[in-house]
């Protein structure tokens, strides 16, 4: 699944537009503890309301941050499994309001 309307950038300057789960896996796997310690995922807007990030932890594994101010969401957790991180981020991204796509609305019954 490739989403559009967001980009992923790493500390070393690599950038992918609308990355797939496989691309996220590759970018996270390329992180190290010296000069490429994190990636940031955010919408392609001037004033983003959400972002996600993955950073290498000194103790091993990764710290994952997901923040969405429009939904009052701020979650931080750690994980060691890159496949799980990439999948979780793709699922999380699918629920974001992306530029150029209709705003998701809840339904009242």
OpenMM code with the backbone's topology and positions (N, CA, C; nanometers):
from openmm import Vec3, app, unit

residues = "UNK UNK UNK UNK UNK UNK UNK UNK UNK UNK UNK UNK UNK UNK UNK UNK UNK UNK UNK UNK UNK UNK UNK UNK UNK UNK UNK UNK UNK UNK UNK UNK UNK UNK UNK UNK UNK UNK UNK UNK UNK UNK UNK UNK UNK UNK UNK UNK UNK UNK UNK UNK UNK UNK UNK UNK UNK UNK UNK UNK UNK UNK UNK UNK UNK UNK UNK UNK UNK UNK UNK UNK UNK UNK UNK UNK UNK UNK UNK UNK UNK UNK UNK UNK UNK UNK UNK UNK UNK UNK UNK UNK UNK UNK UNK UNK UNK UNK UNK UNK UNK UNK UNK UNK UNK UNK UNK UNK UNK".split()
positions = [
    Vec3(0.0842, -0.1179, 0.0000),
    Vec3(0.0000, 0.0000, 0.0000),
    Vec3(0.0884, 0.1238, 0.0000),
    Vec3(0.0667, 0.2127, -0.0928),
    Vec3(0.1403, 0.3381, -0.0984),
    Vec3(0.0400, 0.4507, -0.0815),
    Vec3(0.0585, 0.5294, 0.0216),
    Vec3(-0.0282, 0.6444, 0.0441),
    Vec3(0.0370, 0.7662, -0.0180),
    Vec3(-0.0419, 0.8683, -0.0450),
    Vec3(0.0142, 0.9926, -0.0964),
    Vec3(-0.0230, 1.1049, -0.0011),
    Vec3(0.0423, 1.2179, -0.0175),
    Vec3(0.0114, 1.3316, 0.0666),
    Vec3(0.1008, 1.3457, 0.1870),
    Vec3(0.2026, 1.2616, 0.1985),
    Vec3(0.2984, 1.2737, 0.3076),
    Vec3(0.4355, 1.2329, 0.2571),
    Vec3(0.5359, 1.2664, 0.3352),
    Vec3(0.6723, 1.2291, 0.3003),
    Vec3(0.7448, 1.1751, 0.4214),
    Vec3(0.8472, 1.0982, 0.3959),
    Vec3(0.9327, 1.0427, 0.5003),
    Vec3(1.0735, 1.0923, 0.4738),
    Vec3(1.1346, 1.1516, 0.5737),
    Vec3(1.2709, 1.2031, 0.5579),
    Vec3(1.3564, 1.1494, 0.6728),
    Vec3(1.4802, 1.1128, 0.6396),
    Vec3(1.5720, 1.0646, 0.7417),
    Vec3(1.6705, 1.1749, 0.7787),
    Vec3(1.7387, 1.1548, 0.8890),
    Vec3(1.8369, 1.2529, 0.9356),
    Vec3(1.9439, 1.2794, 0.8305),
    Vec3(1.9790, 1.1777, 0.7525),
    Vec3(2.0849, 1.1962, 0.6530),
    Vec3(2.0330, 1.2578, 0.5222),
    Vec3(1.9044, 1.2942, 0.5170),
    Vec3(1.8504, 1.3658, 0.4025),
    Vec3(1.7760, 1.2820, 0.3003),
    Vec3(1.7743, 1.1493, 0.3154),
    Vec3(1.6950, 1.0672, 0.2246),
    Vec3(1.5483, 1.1033, 0.2418),
    Vec3(1.4740, 1.1096, 0.1287),
    Vec3(1.3329, 1.1450, 0.1339),
    Vec3(1.2557, 1.0566, 0.0373),
    Vec3(1.1408, 1.0094, 0.0842),
    Vec3(1.0502, 0.9309, 0.0020),
    Vec3(0.9117, 0.9921, 0.0151),
    Vec3(0.8469, 1.0139, -0.0976),
    Vec3(0.7100, 1.0636, -0.0974),
    Vec3(0.6149, 0.9450, -0.0911),
    Vec3(0.5188, 0.9486, 0.0024),
    Vec3(0.4176, 0.8442, 0.0105),
    Vec3(0.4764, 0.7046, 0.0209),
    Vec3(0.5611, 0.6820, 0.1163),
    Vec3(0.6339, 0.5551, 0.1283),
    Vec3(0.5410, 0.4370, 0.1575),
    Vec3(0.5788, 0.3227, 0.1055),
    Vec3(0.5087, 0.1979, 0.1323),
    Vec3(0.5625, 0.1357, 0.2612),
    Vec3(0.4988, 0.0277, 0.3039),
    Vec3(0.5473, -0.0453, 0.4200),
    Vec3(0.6902, -0.0944, 0.3963),
    Vec3(0.7172, -0.1442, 0.2758),
    Vec3(0.8518, -0.1914, 0.2430),
    Vec3(0.9539, -0.0775, 0.2477),
    Vec3(0.9162, 0.0394, 0.1961),
    Vec3(1.0079, 0.1538, 0.1981),
    Vec3(1.0363, 0.1986, 0.3415),
    Vec3(0.9322, 0.1993, 0.4271),
    Vec3(0.9532, 0.2330, 0.5679),
    Vec3(1.0475, 0.1318, 0.6331),
    Vec3(1.0268, 0.0038, 0.6036),
    Vec3(1.1138, -0.1011, 0.6566),
    Vec3(1.2591, -0.0734, 0.6182),
    Vec3(1.2814, -0.0401, 0.4917),
    Vec3(1.4171, -0.0114, 0.4438),
    Vec3(1.4767, 0.1105, 0.5134),
    Vec3(1.3976, 0.2174, 0.5266),
    Vec3(1.4495, 0.3400, 0.5898),
    Vec3(1.4803, 0.3180, 0.7377),
    Vec3(1.3938, 0.2446, 0.8067),
    Vec3(1.4181, 0.2170, 0.9488),
    Vec3(1.5405, 0.1272, 0.9631),
    Vec3(1.5517, 0.0271, 0.8764),
    Vec3(1.6659, -0.0637, 0.8800),
    Vec3(1.7983, 0.0050, 0.8520),
    Vec3(1.7938, 0.1180, 0.7811),
    Vec3(1.9160, 0.1929, 0.7489),
    Vec3(1.9584, 0.2877, 0.8613),
    Vec3(1.8764, 0.3008, 0.9653),
    Vec3(1.9129, 0.3890, 1.0766),
    Vec3(2.0321, 0.3312, 1.1517),
    Vec3(2.1122, 0.4212, 1.2079),
    Vec3(2.2273, 0.3800, 1.2887),
    Vec3(2.2390, 0.4736, 1.4087),
    Vec3(2.3385, 0.4521, 1.4908),
    Vec3(2.3515, 0.5341, 1.6118),
    Vec3(2.4573, 0.6429, 1.5994),
    Vec3(2.4922, 0.6809, 1.4752),
    Vec3(2.5921, 0.7862, 1.4591),
    Vec3(2.5380, 0.9063, 1.3815),
    Vec3(2.5091, 0.8900, 1.2536),
    Vec3(2.4708, 1.0069, 1.1741),
    Vec3(2.3380, 0.9913, 1.0992),
    Vec3(2.2648, 0.8856, 1.1273),
    Vec3(2.1329, 0.8647, 1.0666),
    Vec3(2.0436, 0.7994, 1.1715),
    Vec3(2.0100, 0.8765, 1.2745),
    Vec3(1.9470, 0.8207, 1.3941),
    Vec3(1.7948, 0.8266, 1.3950),
    Vec3(1.7316, 0.8941, 1.2973),
    Vec3(1.5860, 0.9041, 1.3012),
    Vec3(1.5268, 0.9261, 1.1625),
    Vec3(1.3955, 0.8964, 1.1523),
    Vec3(1.3147, 0.9358, 1.0371),
    Vec3(1.1926, 1.0098, 1.0903),
    Vec3(1.1378, 1.0976, 1.0075),
    Vec3(1.0167, 1.1720, 1.0411),
    Vec3(0.9186, 1.1567, 0.9256),
    Vec3(0.7937, 1.1310, 0.9592),
    Vec3(0.6863, 1.1185, 0.8615),
    Vec3(0.5883, 1.2309, 0.8900),
    Vec3(0.5569, 1.3108, 0.7879),
    Vec3(0.4595, 1.4187, 0.8084),
    Vec3(0.3922, 1.4529, 0.6765),
    Vec3(0.2744, 1.5153, 0.6856),
    Vec3(0.2016, 1.5501, 0.5641),
    Vec3(0.2733, 1.6595, 0.4860),
    Vec3(0.2426, 1.6633, 0.3578),
    Vec3(0.3009, 1.7647, 0.2696),
    Vec3(0.2195, 1.8936, 0.2781),
    Vec3(0.2267, 1.9597, 0.3930),
    Vec3(0.1581, 2.0873, 0.4133),
    Vec3(0.2535, 2.1835, 0.4825),
    Vec3(0.2193, 2.3115, 0.4775),
    Vec3(0.3034, 2.4117, 0.5429),
    Vec3(0.2901, 2.4079, 0.6948),
    Vec3(0.1738, 2.3676, 0.7439),
    Vec3(0.1493, 2.3660, 0.8883),
    Vec3(0.0920, 2.2299, 0.9278),
    Vec3(0.1775, 2.1263, 0.9353),
    Vec3(0.1265, 1.9917, 0.9624),
    Vec3(0.0653, 1.9796, 1.1013),
    Vec3(-0.0456, 1.9068, 1.1102),
    Vec3(-0.1119, 1.8840, 1.2385),
    Vec3(-0.0736, 1.7496, 1.2988),
    Vec3(-0.0007, 1.6682, 1.2241),
    Vec3(0.0421, 1.5385, 1.2752),
    Vec3(0.1815, 1.5043, 1.2245),
    Vec3(0.2470, 1.4135, 1.2947),
    Vec3(0.3748, 1.3591, 1.2499),
    Vec3(0.3996, 1.2272, 1.3218),
    Vec3(0.4863, 1.1486, 1.2644),
    Vec3(0.5352, 1.0269, 1.3280),
    Vec3(0.6864, 1.0268, 1.3165),
    Vec3(0.7520, 0.9618, 1.4086),
    Vec3(0.8973, 0.9518, 1.3994),
    Vec3(0.9436, 0.8182, 1.4567),
    Vec3(1.0587, 0.7758, 1.4098),
    Vec3(1.1248, 0.6553, 1.4604),
    Vec3(1.2694, 0.6948, 1.4845),
    Vec3(1.3182, 0.6670, 1.6041),
    Vec3(1.4556, 0.7027, 1.6401),
    Vec3(1.5258, 0.5835, 1.7047),
    Vec3(1.6541, 0.5722, 1.6781),
    Vec3(1.7363, 0.4676, 1.7386),
    Vec3(1.7545, 0.4996, 1.8864),
    Vec3(1.7391, 0.3992, 1.9711),
    Vec3(1.7616, 0.4149, 2.1154),
    Vec3(1.9015, 0.3675, 2.1504),
    Vec3(1.9665, 0.4364, 2.2429),
    Vec3(2.0997, 0.3957, 2.2879),
    Vec3(2.0981, 0.2557, 2.3477),
    Vec3(1.9862, 0.2207, 2.4124),
    Vec3(1.9744, 0.0910, 2.4781),
    Vec3(1.9415, -0.0208, 2.3802),
    Vec3(1.9225, 0.0130, 2.2543),
    Vec3(1.8814, -0.0838, 2.1537),
    Vec3(1.7358, -0.0646, 2.1183),
    Vec3(1.6970, -0.1061, 2.0014),
    Vec3(1.5596, -0.0901, 1.9556),
    Vec3(1.5328, 0.0517, 1.9088),
    Vec3(1.4055, 0.0849, 1.9012),
    Vec3(1.3616, 0.2123, 1.8442),
    Vec3(1.2541, 0.2758, 1.9311),
    Vec3(1.2523, 0.4087, 1.9332),
    Vec3(1.1441, 0.4833, 1.9966),
    Vec3(1.0542, 0.5357, 1.8857),
    Vec3(0.9254, 0.5077, 1.8971),
    Vec3(0.8284, 0.5498, 1.7969),
    Vec3(0.7377, 0.6540, 1.8601),
    Vec3(0.7236, 0.7672, 1.7929),
    Vec3(0.6360, 0.8749, 1.8395),
    Vec3(0.5308, 0.8984, 1.7325),
    Vec3(0.4050, 0.9056, 1.7757),
    Vec3(0.2946, 0.9394, 1.6855),
    Vec3(0.2165, 1.0517, 1.7522),
    Vec3(0.2061, 1.1641, 1.6817),
    Vec3(0.1382, 1.2811, 1.7382),
    Vec3(0.0427, 1.3371, 1.6343),
    Vec3(-0.0799, 1.3635, 1.6785),
    Vec3(-0.1821, 1.4233, 1.5931),
    Vec3(-0.2584, 1.5231, 1.6791),
    Vec3(-0.2273, 1.6509, 1.6631),
    Vec3(-0.2892, 1.7527, 1.7485),
    Vec3(-0.4386, 1.7663, 1.7215),
    Vec3(-0.4846, 1.7394, 1.5998),
    Vec3(-0.6272, 1.7489, 1.5685),
    Vec3(-0.7078, 1.6424, 1.6434),
    Vec3(-0.6450, 1.5317, 1.6767),
    Vec3(-0.7128, 1.4217, 1.7468),
    Vec3(-0.6679, 1.4095, 1.8926),
    Vec3(-0.5896, 1.5054, 1.9387),
    Vec3(-0.5361, 1.5049, 2.0756),
    Vec3(-0.4653, 1.3738, 2.1063),
    Vec3(-0.3853, 1.3285, 2.0112),
    Vec3(-0.3132, 1.2028, 2.0226),
    Vec3(-0.1636, 1.2299, 2.0344),
    Vec3(-0.1019, 1.1681, 2.1339),
    Vec3(0.0435, 1.1724, 2.1481),
    Vec3(0.0858, 1.0415, 2.2139),
    Vec3(0.1424, 0.9526, 2.1339),
    Vec3(0.1823, 0.8216, 2.1837),
    Vec3(0.3306, 0.8012, 2.1593),
    Vec3(0.3973, 0.7473, 2.2600),
    Vec3(0.5392, 0.7150, 2.2511),
    Vec3(0.5558, 0.5725, 2.3015),
    Vec3(0.6217, 0.4893, 2.2234),
    Vec3(0.6522, 0.3542, 2.2694),
    Vec3(0.7811, 0.3057, 2.2058),
    Vec3(0.8300, 0.1933, 2.2544),
    Vec3(0.9535, 0.1355, 2.2018),
    Vec3(0.9224, 0.0005, 2.1374),
    Vec3(1.0079, -0.0369, 2.0445),
    Vec3(0.9895, -0.1623, 1.9710),
    Vec3(1.1244, -0.2033, 1.9136),
    Vec3(1.1439, -0.3322, 1.8959),
    Vec3(1.2670, -0.3823, 1.8353),
    Vec3(1.2423, -0.4418, 1.6970),
    Vec3(1.1193, -0.4777, 1.6663),
    Vec3(1.0858, -0.5457, 1.5416),
    Vec3(1.0541, -0.4435, 1.4321),
    Vec3(1.1426, -0.4308, 1.3340),
    Vec3(1.1257, -0.3310, 1.2272),
    Vec3(1.0003, -0.3580, 1.1452),
    Vec3(0.9695, -0.4845, 1.1195),
    Vec3(0.8486, -0.5179, 1.0434),
    Vec3(0.7233, -0.4676, 1.1141),
    Vec3(0.7174, -0.4869, 1.2442),
    Vec3(0.6021, -0.4416, 1.3227),
    Vec3(0.5914, -0.2889, 1.3206),
    Vec3(0.7054, -0.2205, 1.3316),
    Vec3(0.7053, -0.0738, 1.3286),
    Vec3(0.6515, -0.0243, 1.1950),
    Vec3(0.7025, -0.0785, 1.0847),
    Vec3(0.6592, -0.0351, 0.9511),
    Vec3(0.5108, -0.0602, 0.9309),
    Vec3(0.4607, -0.1766, 0.9703),
    Vec3(0.3188, -0.2078, 0.9560),
    Vec3(0.2332, -0.1153, 1.0419),
    Vec3(0.2716, -0.0967, 1.1675),
    Vec3(0.1957, -0.0081, 1.2567),
    Vec3(0.1894, 0.1343, 1.2010),
    Vec3(0.2991, 0.1831, 1.1460),
    Vec3(0.2994, 0.3184, 1.0898),
    Vec3(0.2097, 0.3285, 0.9671),
    Vec3(0.2108, 0.2269, 0.8804),
    Vec3(0.1237, 0.2292, 0.7625),
    Vec3(-0.0227, 0.2292, 0.8047),
    Vec3(-0.0576, 0.1483, 0.9026),
    Vec3(-0.1954, 0.1463, 0.9527),
    Vec3(-0.2307, 0.2819, 1.0126),
    Vec3(-0.1404, 0.3398, 1.0908),
    Vec3(-0.1643, 0.4710, 1.1513),
    Vec3(-0.1800, 0.5777, 1.0433),
    Vec3(-0.0957, 0.5725, 0.9418),
    Vec3(-0.1033, 0.6700, 0.8327),
    Vec3(-0.2359, 0.6620, 0.7573),
    Vec3(-0.2911, 0.5431, 0.7459),
    Vec3(-0.4175, 0.5259, 0.6741),
    Vec3(-0.5322, 0.6023, 0.7411),
    Vec3(-0.5185, 0.6315, 0.8696),
    Vec3(-0.6227, 0.7033, 0.9426),
    Vec3(-0.6006, 0.8551, 0.9468),
    Vec3(-0.4912, 0.9029, 0.8897),
    Vec3(-0.4614, 1.0467, 0.8909),
    Vec3(-0.5388, 1.1172, 0.7809),
    Vec3(-0.5619, 1.2467, 0.8029),
    Vec3(-0.6162, 1.3338, 0.6987),
    Vec3(-0.4992, 1.3801, 0.6137),
    Vec3(-0.4956, 1.3330, 0.4902),
    Vec3(-0.3846, 1.3632, 0.4017),
    Vec3(-0.4228, 1.4728, 0.3036),
    Vec3(-0.3301, 1.5620, 0.2695),
    Vec3(-0.3579, 1.6679, 0.1728),
    Vec3(-0.4103, 1.6095, 0.0417),
    Vec3(-0.5129, 1.6728, -0.0127),
    Vec3(-0.5691, 1.6295, -0.1398),
    Vec3(-0.6707, 1.5183, -0.1274),
    Vec3(-0.6957, 1.4713, -0.0061),
    Vec3(-0.7961, 1.3680, 0.0152),
    Vec3(-0.9071, 1.4243, 0.1018),
    Vec3(-1.0295, 1.3720, 0.0881),
    Vec3(-1.1393, 1.4222, 0.1702),
    Vec3(-1.1121, 1.3989, 0.3185),
    Vec3(-1.1624, 1.4892, 0.4021),
    Vec3(-1.1491, 1.4749, 0.5464),
    Vec3(-1.2384, 1.3615, 0.5930),
    Vec3(-1.1832, 1.2737, 0.6767),
    Vec3(-1.2626, 1.1635, 0.7314),
    Vec3(-1.3562, 1.2183, 0.8379),
    Vec3(-1.4784, 1.1681, 0.8381),
    Vec3(-1.5760, 1.2106, 0.9379),
    Vec3(-1.6363, 1.0883, 1.0040),
    Vec3(-1.6660, 1.1018, 1.1297),
    Vec3(-1.7354, 0.9952, 1.2011),
    Vec3(-1.8829, 0.9968, 1.1642),
    Vec3(-1.9505, 0.8893, 1.1940),
    Vec3(-2.0924, 0.8793, 1.1656),
    Vec3(-2.1669, 0.8656, 1.2953),
    Vec3(-2.2693, 0.9454, 1.3134),
    Vec3(-2.3552, 0.9349, 1.4325),
    Vec3(-2.4787, 0.8546, 1.3960),
    Vec3(-2.5081, 0.7531, 1.4751),
    Vec3(-2.6275, 0.6723, 1.4510),
    Vec3(-2.7281, 0.6976, 1.5580),
] * unit.nanometer
topology = app.Topology()
chain = topology.addChain("A")
for resn in residues:
    res = topology.addResidue(resn, chain)
    for name in ("N", "CA", "C"):
        topology.addAtom(name, app.Element.getBySymbol(name[0]), res)
